[in-house]
């Protein structure tokens, strides 16, 4: 292989890596905006947060539904990858579970908006929901099991029911600014805690 072709391949890899980094930055910015402003937030707000032009967003994601689905997948992966990291770094398994649930609540804001964005494609939404369960239920189960084994929480709660309960508490946040689901989620998590001997 000639030096020129090797240089061309290296440049191609570098461009692909740059494009991937840019896309990840864009998705993180969109997720942040969706959490604070909802999935109907103006594209210019997302572009400003990401530090890119609106054309860059439209080039990567031609429709709002494309962007929302990509953010949804991005957040699922971020939540899935965060579980083991939090478990390794937190002061206790219960603290790791609480931090993970906080990320999960942020994700649910996007998930609720996704249903509206995909109204005309219920099969697409069903596929994404199955993907969400496949990736996140095992992570939540790992965190719960670790907290139970450490004596931090009571046994008997299943990951799916905890996630569904949190999801139900988060419903309605967009339509009522007086409602703060995080306070009720904190109460739910507090109820899981095993009382410490005095």
N, C-alpha and C positions, 0 to 999 in steps of 0.2 A: 504494500500500500504506500502511496506517495505521501510526502509531508503535507502537500496541499490538501489531499483528501482527508488525512487525519485531522488537519486543522479545521476543515469544513465540518467534519463530524463533531469535533469538540464544540464548535460554535453552535451547531444545531442542538446539541445537548444543553448547552448553556442557555440558549433561547427558550428551549422547552422548560428548563428549570425556572427561568425568570417568569415565564408565562404562568406556570403553576403557582409560584409564589404570589404573583399579582392576583391570580384568581382567588387564592386563599385569603389574601388581604381584603379583597373585595367582599368575599362571603362573610368574613368576620365583621366587617363594617356593616353590611346589610343586616346581619343577625343583631348587632347592637342597636341599629336604628329600629328594627322590627320590634325589639323588646320595649323600647321607649315610646315609639310612635305607631306601632301596628304595621301590618303588612300592606296597608294602603298608603304608607308614607311616600312622599314624592321621591322619584328617582334621583333628582338633583340633591336631595338631602343625603342619600346613600353615597352618591358620587363625591360630595364634599367631605363626608366622613372618611372615605377611602382615599381621598386625595387624587382622584382620577376624573377624567371628563365623562360626560354622559354617554358619549359614543363608545367608550371602552366597555361600559356596562352592557349597552345594546349589542355590541359585538359578541360578548360572551353569552349573554342571555337575551335573546330577541323579544321575549314576552315576560310580563311580570310573573306569570305562573312558572316559567322556566327558572327565574331567579328564586322564587319562593321554594320550589322543589329542591334546588341546589343548596339553599340555606338549610332547609330541613335535613337533607342528607349530611351536610357539613356538621350540623349540631348533633345529630345522632352519633356520628363518629367521634366528635369531641367529648360527648358524654360517655361513650363506651371506653375511650382511651383514658379518661380522667379517673375512672373508678380505681384501677390498680395503682395509679400514681398517688392518689389521695390516701389510699390504704397504707401505702409505704411511708408517706410523709407526715400524716396527721398524728396528733397526740394520742388518739385512741380510735378504734374502729367506729365507735359511735360518732366521733367528730368527723371522720371521713364520710360516713353516711350522710350527716347533716350538710356537709359541703357539697356532696354529690347531688343531694336533693335540691340545693339552691341552684345548681346548674340546670337540673331537670326542669325546675319551675321556669327559668328563662326560656328553655326550649319549648315548653308548652304554649307560651305566647305565640310562637311561630306556628306550632302545630294547629292551634285553633284557627288561626288565620288561613292556614292551608286549605281547610275544608271549603272556605268561600272561594279561594283562588282556583280550586279544581272542581267547581260545581258541575261542570259539563263532562267530567271524566272520573266517574266513581270507581272504575276499575283501576285507574292510576293511583287514586287515593288508597284503595284497598291494598295494592301492592306495597306502597310506602308504609302503610300501617303494619303490615306483616314484617317488613324489614326492620321497623322500629322495635317491634316486640322481640324479634330474633336477636337483635344487637343489644338491647338494653335490659331485658328481664334477667339474663344471666349475670350481668354486672351488678344490678341491684341485689340479686340473690347472694352474690359473693360478699357484698358489703354487709348485708343483713346477717349472714352466717358468721362472719368475723365478729360482728358486734355481739351476737348471741354467745359465741364461744368465749369471748372475753368477759362475759357476765355483764355487759353494758345494757343489753336489751332483753326483754322477755321473749321466750321462744314462741313459735306458733304463727307468726305473721309471714305470709307468702309475698314474694317480690311483686307478683302481678297485682295482688289486691292492694298493696301499698301504693304502687304506681297509679293504679286506677283511682284510688281514694284521693291522692294528690291531684290528679287530673280533674276530678270532680270538684275539688275545692278551688281550682284555678278557673273553672268555667264562670263566665260572667264578669271577669275582671275588666274587659274592654268596655262593657256597657254601663258600668257603674264605678266612677272614680272614687267613691267613698269606700269601696270594698277592697281590702288588702288581703289577698289569699296567703301571703307569706306568714302573717300572724297566725292564721288557723293551721297552716302546715307545721309551724313551730309547735303549736299545741298538740297536733297529731304525733309528731316525733317525740315530744315530751311524754306522751302517753305510752310510747314504746319502751321508754327507759325503765330499767329495773331499779327499784328503790335501793339506795346504798345504805348499809347498816350504819346506824348512828353511834 
